[in-house]
Amino acid sequence: MQIWAGLGNPGPRYALHRHNIGFLAMDVIADMHDFGAIQKKFSGWVQEGRIGTEKILLLKPATFMNESGRSVGEALRFYKLETDALTVFHDELDLAPFKVKVKQGGGHAGHNGLRSIDSHLGPDFRRVRIGIGHPGHKDRVHGHVLGNYAKSEQDDLAQMLGGLGAEAPWLAEGNDPRFMSEMALRMQAD
């Protein structure tokens, strides 16, 4: 079994924030792969399903970003899984908007959700880094991250999220290079 955790903040006012791209990714993957009903567990919302032959639990922590590790840790401990079974989907300032990269382990680069997971579980988990771009100056980061996607970004956002859902089988089977390659091709095609 794998646990895929999408990071975000609960509540309608945060729904379309760039910081909530992990939640959006979980919703699209669940929808495209016919995952089961949403259940409240592990201080969050979960949906169970399969992608290919892999059983996957999608988790959206309801703890707010800076406590994500508590929710993710509860789920891993319940299923007696190690961090090699965990994939975290999160926003990434250091990638161009809608660019998607997969990385094993690493630092948190100031991301409060990653920092929380690191403190609960250590840094050795797979990350699906979803680019939101950098606003140019560190004083503008907070407003950018906690800002909604612009109307002009909606088509690219929908294309990227659809790609995440469609190419998820590569992630499920652990073929990260193929997943990244297919995502890059999808985002080039206009």
C-alpha positions in Angstrom: 0.0 0.0 0.0 1.1 3.6 -0.7 0.0 6.8 0.9 -0.2 9.9 -1.3 -0.6 13.0 0.8 -1.6 16.3 -0.8 -0.8 19.4 1.2 -3.1 22.3 1.6 -5.2 24.2 4.1 -8.8 23.2 4.9 -11.7 25.5 4.3 -13.3 27.2 1.3 -11.4 30.4 1.6 -8.1 28.5 0.8 -9.5 26.2 -1.9 -7.9 27.8 -5.0 -4.7 29.1 -3.3 -1.4 28.1 -4.9 -0.5 26.6 -1.5 -3.4 24.1 -1.9 -2.3 22.5 -5.1 -1.7 19.3 -3.2 -5.4 19.1 -2.2 -6.4 19.8 -5.8 -4.1 17.0 -7.1 -5.7 14.5 -4.7 -9.2 15.5 -5.8 -8.4 15.0 -9.5 -6.6 11.7 -9.0 -9.5 10.4 -6.8 -12.0 11.4 -9.5 -10.1 10.1 -12.5 -9.3 6.7 -10.9 -12.7 6.2 -9.3 -11.5 6.2 -5.7 -14.0 5.4 -2.9 -16.0 7.9 -0.8 -14.3 10.5 1.3 -13.8 9.4 5.0 -12.6 11.4 8.0 -9.5 9.7 9.4 -6.0 10.5 10.6 -6.9 14.2 11.3 -7.8 14.6 7.6 -9.8 13.3 4.7 -9.0 10.0 3.0 -10.1 8.1 -0.1 -9.0 4.6 -0.9 -8.6 3.1 -4.4 -6.3 1.4 -6.9 -4.1 2.7 -9.6 -3.1 -0.2 -11.7 -2.2 -3.0 -9.3 -1.3 -0.6 -6.5 -3.5 0.1 -3.5 -3.3 3.8 -2.7 -4.7 5.9 0.2 -5.1 9.5 -0.8 -4.8 11.8 2.3 -5.6 15.5 2.6 -4.5 16.6 6.2 -7.2 18.8 7.8 -4.6 20.1 10.3 -3.6 23.2 8.4 -0.3 23.2 6.6 2.1 23.6 9.6 0.7 20.5 11.3 0.6 18.2 8.2 3.1 15.8 9.7 0.8 14.9 12.5 -1.9 13.7 10.1 0.6 11.9 7.7 2.4 10.3 10.6 -0.9 8.9 12.0 -1.7 7.3 8.7 1.8 5.7 8.2 1.8 4.4 11.8 -1.8 2.9 11.4 -0.8 1.0 8.3 2.7 0.2 9.8 4.4 1.7 6.7 7.8 3.4 6.4 8.5 6.6 4.5 9.3 4.7 1.4 5.5 4.2 1.0 4.8 7.9 1.2 4.5 10.4 -1.6 3.8 14.1 -0.8 2.3 16.5 -3.4 3.1 20.1 -2.7 3.6 23.6 -4.1 7.1 24.5 -5.1 8.3 28.1 -5.4 11.6 27.2 -7.1 9.9 25.6 -10.1 8.2 27.5 -13.0 4.4 27.5 -12.8 2.8 24.1 -13.7 6.2 22.4 -14.0 6.2 19.0 -12.1 9.2 17.3 -10.7 9.6 14.2 -8.5 12.3 14.1 -5.9 13.3 11.5 -3.3 14.1 13.1 0.1 15.6 16.6 0.5 15.1 19.7 2.6 11.9 21.7 3.2 13.1 25.0 1.6 10.9 26.9 4.1 7.7 25.0 3.2 5.8 24.6 6.5 4.0 21.4 5.4 7.3 19.7 4.4 8.9 21.0 7.6 6.2 19.4 9.7 6.4 16.1 7.9 10.2 16.2 8.2 9.9 16.8 12.0 7.5 13.8 12.4 9.0 11.3 10.0 12.3 12.6 8.7 13.1 13.8 5.2 13.3 10.5 3.3 10.0 10.5 1.4 9.1 11.0 -2.3 7.9 14.5 -3.2 5.8 15.5 -6.2 6.9 19.2 -6.5 4.3 21.3 -8.4 5.7 24.6 -9.6 4.0 27.8 -8.6 6.9 30.1 -9.6 8.6 32.7 -7.5 7.1 36.2 -7.3 10.5 37.7 -7.7 11.1 39.1 -4.2 11.0 37.4 -0.8 8.7 40.0 0.6 6.0 39.0 -2.0 6.2 35.2 -1.3 3.6 35.0 1.4 0.9 36.8 -0.7 1.9 34.8 -3.8 1.7 31.4 -2.1 -1.6 32.3 -0.3 -3.1 33.9 -3.4 -5.6 32.4 -5.7 -4.6 31.2 -9.2 -5.4 34.0 -11.7 -8.1 33.6 -14.3 -5.3 33.6 -17.0 -3.8 30.5 -15.3 -6.9 28.4 -15.2 -6.4 26.6 -18.5 -2.8 25.7 -17.6 -3.9 24.6 -14.1 -6.6 22.3 -15.5 -4.2 20.9 -18.1 -1.5 20.2 -15.4 -4.0 18.6 -12.9 -5.5 16.5 -15.7 -2.0 15.4 -16.6 -1.3 14.4 -12.9 -4.3 12.2 -12.9 -3.7 10.7 -16.3 0.0 9.9 -15.6 -0.5 8.8 -12.0 0.0 5.1 -13.0 3.7 5.8 -13.7 4.0 7.2 -10.1 2.1 4.3 -8.7 4.5 1.8 -10.2 7.6 3.9 -9.2 8.6 5.0 -12.6 9.3 8.6 -11.7 11.4 9.5 -14.8 8.6 8.3 -17.1 6.0 10.3 -15.1 8.1 13.5 -15.3 8.7 12.9 -19.0 5.0 12.4 -19.8 4.1 15.5 -17.7 6.6 17.6 -19.5 5.2 16.5 -22.9 1.7 17.3 -21.8 2.6 20.8 -20.7 4.4 21.5 -23.9 1.4 20.5 -26.1 -0.9 23.5 -26.6 
